[in-house]
């Protein structure tokens, strides 16, 4: 019996209803279907009362999801997609992302396109696009304290964000450099159109094997974004005597103390997107972010 999965945003009634209908449809066709909510991929935030809020990567895989699953369908917005990949990436499950949210930059189809998309899935008429994910670790006294997968970016900053701090950063085998800024972003090409873009970083076409380091509001004209091969890990050392906060994809966080350091490297698991047509990144940039759209109408 073939297996499929459904991950949905249980805060959205429409996603809950579609998940139920979709489960019934696939079950009637002889599929073994597992359901999970996107909330299972949210790691939670640290707090002064609970400074370590950590779930190991392999324990985020929902019950019933495994490497034998042909595909999974995600019902939600970009946040649900990010959470779902954190849940299923270790099993290499391809995800078809269906937009029931707002921007839907990471989603493949709208909800009204789901019937045709399901036919394509069942007939295996689709492609798989792999995107790089990051593996983020907090190290304290040579022991791994916290870890997470992220598809967009890791952000390290001080509380409150308006306070500038210093970071010593090494990329690969290169010597450390000192950067003074409100925070540091380490991003994938997928995340180059998210927080990194808002902080002044470049847009990177998916598939290019790089990572991007973007200082947030740097205190020097010399501190600008850096693009480097993703085979080189990044190590970030706090250079201030204050506690910092690390977030992964904006929905998981942990404190970083002055004696800790953060290691960021390419994850061993890619995010596998189901594509019903060949990916066209520039069209997505135009439709979602207005890239290349003329501000003034040209005369005929």
PLY file of the C-alpha trace (Angstrom):
ply
format ascii 1.0
element vertex 300
property float x
property float y
property float z
element edge 299
property int vertex1
property int vertex2
end_header
0.00 0.00 0.00
1.54 3.38 -1.02
2.04 5.98 1.71
1.40 9.72 1.70
1.43 12.44 4.34
-0.53 15.60 5.06
0.84 18.46 7.18
-1.54 21.32 7.86
-1.86 24.56 9.79
-4.40 23.73 12.49
-4.91 27.46 13.19
-6.66 27.81 9.82
-10.13 26.19 9.56
-9.86 25.89 5.77
-6.58 23.95 6.08
-8.15 21.61 8.65
-11.15 20.94 6.42
-9.05 20.34 3.30
-6.75 18.01 5.26
-9.75 15.90 6.34
-11.17 15.78 2.80
-7.78 14.97 1.32
-7.21 12.13 3.78
-10.59 10.61 2.87
-9.86 10.94 -0.86
-6.45 9.27 -0.70
-7.68 6.55 1.65
-10.51 5.70 -0.76
-7.88 5.28 -3.48
-5.97 2.74 -1.41
-3.31 4.97 0.12
-2.01 4.78 3.68
-2.23 8.39 4.92
-0.56 9.99 7.95
-1.60 13.41 9.25
0.40 15.91 11.31
0.15 19.59 12.19
2.84 22.09 11.29
3.08 22.98 14.97
5.21 19.87 15.48
8.10 21.56 13.69
8.13 24.65 15.87
10.89 24.23 18.42
9.75 26.95 20.79
11.56 29.88 22.37
13.89 30.01 25.31
12.95 32.18 28.26
14.73 33.28 31.45
12.84 30.54 33.30
13.70 27.94 30.62
16.98 29.00 28.98
17.32 25.80 26.92
14.36 24.88 24.69
15.63 22.10 22.50
14.27 19.11 20.64
16.77 16.91 18.72
16.35 17.02 14.95
15.37 13.38 14.51
12.63 13.61 17.17
10.66 16.15 15.13
9.60 13.56 12.52
5.83 13.06 13.01
4.44 9.58 13.82
3.77 7.59 10.66
6.15 9.63 8.50
9.17 7.76 7.13
11.40 7.36 4.08
8.87 5.02 2.41
6.41 7.89 2.00
5.96 8.85 -1.66
5.11 12.48 -0.93
3.45 14.78 1.59
1.09 17.69 1.00
1.49 20.86 3.09
-1.56 23.06 3.66
-0.70 26.52 4.99
1.51 29.51 4.36
5.26 29.95 4.27
5.56 29.42 8.03
3.90 26.01 7.76
6.18 25.07 4.85
9.29 25.99 6.86
8.03 24.00 9.82
7.09 21.00 7.66
10.57 20.73 6.14
12.07 20.76 9.61
9.82 17.78 10.37
10.35 15.65 7.26
13.75 16.57 5.79
15.56 13.73 7.66
13.24 11.27 5.84
13.80 12.84 2.37
10.04 13.18 1.81
9.09 15.46 -1.11
6.55 18.16 -0.19
3.87 19.75 -2.34
3.17 23.14 -0.74
-0.41 24.42 -1.09
-1.01 28.06 -0.18
-3.80 28.72 2.31
-1.91 31.69 3.78
-0.95 35.14 2.48
2.29 35.70 0.52
2.99 32.04 -0.23
6.49 32.66 -1.56
7.48 29.02 -0.90
4.23 27.40 -2.01
3.72 25.71 -5.36
-0.03 26.04 -5.95
-3.18 27.77 -4.74
-5.94 25.83 -3.03
-8.22 25.81 -6.10
-5.45 24.06 -8.07
-5.25 21.13 -5.65
-7.51 18.66 -7.57
-5.38 18.87 -10.71
-2.20 18.76 -8.62
-3.38 15.62 -6.86
-3.93 13.93 -10.23
-0.36 14.82 -11.20
0.97 13.45 -7.91
-0.87 10.16 -8.28
0.38 9.75 -11.86
3.92 10.77 -10.79
3.88 13.64 -13.28
6.13 16.04 -11.38
9.74 17.01 -10.71
11.72 17.27 -7.47
13.68 20.45 -6.74
16.20 20.21 -3.91
17.02 23.26 -1.79
19.86 23.52 0.73
19.04 23.61 4.43
21.27 24.77 7.30
22.29 22.81 10.37
22.71 25.20 13.30
24.35 24.22 16.59
25.15 26.07 19.82
28.34 24.75 21.39
29.19 25.22 25.06
32.42 23.81 26.49
32.83 21.50 23.46
29.36 20.01 23.99
26.41 20.53 21.65
23.75 22.39 23.63
21.12 23.10 20.96
20.53 22.32 17.29
18.01 23.02 14.56
17.46 22.72 10.83
16.41 25.80 8.89
15.53 26.43 5.27
15.71 30.24 5.26
18.13 31.63 7.80
19.69 31.72 11.24
19.72 35.05 13.09
21.87 35.94 16.10
21.20 39.22 17.90
21.09 40.92 21.25
18.03 41.65 23.40
16.76 44.24 22.67
17.57 44.28 18.96
18.35 48.01 19.07
21.55 47.36 21.04
24.66 46.97 18.90
27.10 44.18 19.66
30.29 42.65 18.27
30.82 39.24 16.68
33.98 37.39 15.78
33.25 35.28 12.73
35.28 32.68 10.88
34.31 31.19 7.52
35.90 27.84 6.71
39.64 27.87 7.40
39.91 31.67 7.18
40.90 33.85 10.12
38.31 35.45 12.32
36.96 38.88 11.47
35.24 41.34 13.80
31.84 42.76 12.87
29.92 45.34 14.88
26.21 45.23 14.15
22.77 44.78 15.68
22.88 41.15 14.63
24.09 38.59 12.11
22.10 36.61 9.52
23.40 33.44 7.89
21.11 32.54 5.01
20.58 29.96 2.29
19.74 30.99 -1.29
16.10 30.22 -0.42
16.33 32.63 2.52
17.97 35.33 0.41
14.47 36.63 -0.42
13.40 36.69 3.25
14.99 38.50 6.24
18.38 38.69 4.50
16.83 40.68 1.64
15.21 43.12 4.08
18.61 43.60 5.76
20.24 44.55 2.46
21.56 41.19 1.32
21.65 40.01 -2.31
19.08 37.79 -4.00
20.64 34.41 -4.83
19.09 32.11 -7.42
18.24 28.72 -5.82
20.60 25.93 -6.75
23.79 27.97 -6.41
25.85 26.21 -3.69
26.48 29.21 -1.44
25.56 30.73 1.90
25.13 34.43 2.65
26.34 36.29 5.73
24.48 39.57 6.29
25.20 42.01 9.15
22.06 43.70 10.51
22.55 47.48 10.63
26.38 47.28 10.68
28.35 50.03 12.38
30.92 50.25 9.58
30.78 50.93 5.86
33.24 48.06 5.46
30.87 45.47 6.97
28.73 44.29 4.10
27.10 41.07 2.94
29.37 38.15 2.06
28.57 35.26 -0.28
30.74 32.14 0.11
30.68 28.42 -0.80
28.32 26.36 1.34
31.03 23.74 1.84
32.61 26.19 4.32
31.09 26.14 7.82
30.59 29.39 9.70
31.50 29.82 13.36
30.25 32.86 15.27
31.72 33.90 18.63
29.97 36.57 20.74
32.43 39.36 21.55
30.37 41.06 24.24
29.63 40.15 27.86
25.87 39.98 27.30
23.43 37.21 26.46
22.38 36.89 22.81
19.34 35.27 21.18
19.46 32.85 18.23
16.45 32.14 16.04
16.08 29.66 13.17
13.55 30.52 10.45
11.94 32.92 12.89
10.12 30.24 14.88
12.69 28.67 17.18
15.10 30.27 19.56
17.72 29.76 22.23
19.98 31.95 24.32
23.67 32.19 23.47
25.98 33.11 26.36
29.33 34.94 26.00
31.37 31.72 26.26
29.23 29.84 23.72
29.75 29.77 19.98
27.42 29.05 17.09
28.28 26.68 14.25
26.36 26.87 10.96
26.94 24.44 8.12
25.14 22.89 5.17
22.69 20.30 6.47
23.00 16.69 5.31
19.30 16.76 4.38
17.95 18.87 1.50
14.45 20.32 1.35
12.72 18.47 -1.50
9.99 20.50 -3.23
7.45 18.89 -5.56
7.32 20.97 -8.74
4.39 20.45 -11.11
6.16 22.51 -13.77
9.79 23.55 -14.24
10.74 26.12 -11.57
10.80 29.72 -12.80
12.43 31.77 -10.06
12.30 35.14 -11.80
8.56 34.83 -12.33
8.11 34.20 -8.61
10.24 37.27 -7.84
8.09 39.36 -10.13
4.73 38.06 -8.87
5.51 38.01 -5.14
8.06 40.82 -4.67
7.54 43.03 -7.72
11.07 42.48 -9.06
11.54 43.89 -12.57
8.14 45.59 -12.64
8.29 49.09 -14.15
7.31 51.86 -11.73
6.18 54.15 -14.55
4.11 52.93 -17.49
6.05 53.07 -20.73
4.46 55.03 -23.61
3.00 52.97 -26.38
0 1
1 2
2 3
3 4
4 5
5 6
6 7
7 8
8 9
9 10
10 11
11 12
12 13
13 14
14 15
15 16
16 17
17 18
18 19
19 20
20 21
21 22
22 23
23 24
24 25
25 26
26 27
27 28
28 29
29 30
30 31
31 32
32 33
33 34
34 35
35 36
36 37
37 38
38 39
39 40
40 41
41 42
42 43
43 44
44 45
45 46
46 47
47 48
48 49
49 50
50 51
51 52
52 53
53 54
54 55
55 56
56 57
57 58
58 59
59 60
60 61
61 62
62 63
63 64
64 65
65 66
66 67
67 68
68 69
69 70
70 71
71 72
72 73
73 74
74 75
75 76
76 77
77 78
78 79
79 80
80 81
81 82
82 83
83 84
84 85
85 86
86 87
87 88
88 89
89 90
90 91
91 92
92 93
93 94
94 95
95 96
96 97
97 98
98 99
99 100
100 101
101 102
102 103
103 104
104 105
105 106
106 107
107 108
108 109
109 110
110 111
111 112
112 113
113 114
114 115
115 116
116 117
117 118
118 119
119 120
120 121
121 122
122 123
123 124
124 125
125 126
126 127
127 128
128 129
129 130
130 131
131 132
132 133
133 134
134 135
135 136
136 137
137 138
138 139
139 140
140 141
141 142
142 143
143 144
144 145
145 146
146 147
147 148
148 149
149 150
150 151
151 152
152 153
153 154
154 155
155 156
156 157
157 158
158 159
159 160
160 161
161 162
162 163
163 164
164 165
165 166
166 167
167 168
168 169
169 170
170 171
171 172
172 173
173 174
174 175
175 176
176 177
177 178
178 179
179 180
180 181
181 182
182 183
183 184
184 185
185 186
186 187
187 188
188 189
189 190
190 191
191 192
192 193
193 194
194 195
195 196
196 197
197 198
198 199
199 200
200 201
201 202
202 203
203 204
204 205
205 206
206 207
207 208
208 209
209 210
210 211
211 212
212 213
213 214
214 215
215 216
216 217
217 218
218 219
219 220
220 221
221 222
222 223
223 224
224 225
225 226
226 227
227 228
228 229
229 230
230 231
231 232
232 233
233 234
234 235
235 236
236 237
237 238
238 239
239 240
240 241
241 242
242 243
243 244
244 245
245 246
246 247
247 248
248 249
249 250
250 251
251 252
252 253
253 254
254 255
255 256
256 257
257 258
258 259
259 260
260 261
261 262
262 263
263 264
264 265
265 266
266 267
267 268
268 269
269 270
270 271
271 272
272 273
273 274
274 275
275 276
276 277
277 278
278 279
279 280
280 281
281 282
282 283
283 284
284 285
285 286
286 287
287 288
288 289
289 290
290 291
291 292
292 293
293 294
294 295
295 296
296 297
297 298
298 299
